[in-house]
């Protein structure tokens, strides 16, 4: 039997991915509720989060640290 490129590319995949198997097992009892792809509102606490404030602090070019 010769395994040339045409033969290999023509072979179909019949086994689902590991994630698909995991989700199938998880949802076997009850399917998840449909959710929108993007929410209209950001997650709670996102706007005033400390990480966001820390990240933005470097963007203030008009405020400079003044040493003594």
Protein Blocks (a to p, Z undefined) as FASTA:
>chain_A
ZZdfklmmmpccfbdcfklmmmmmmmmmpccddddfbdfbdcehklmpmklmmmmmmmmm
kbccddZZ
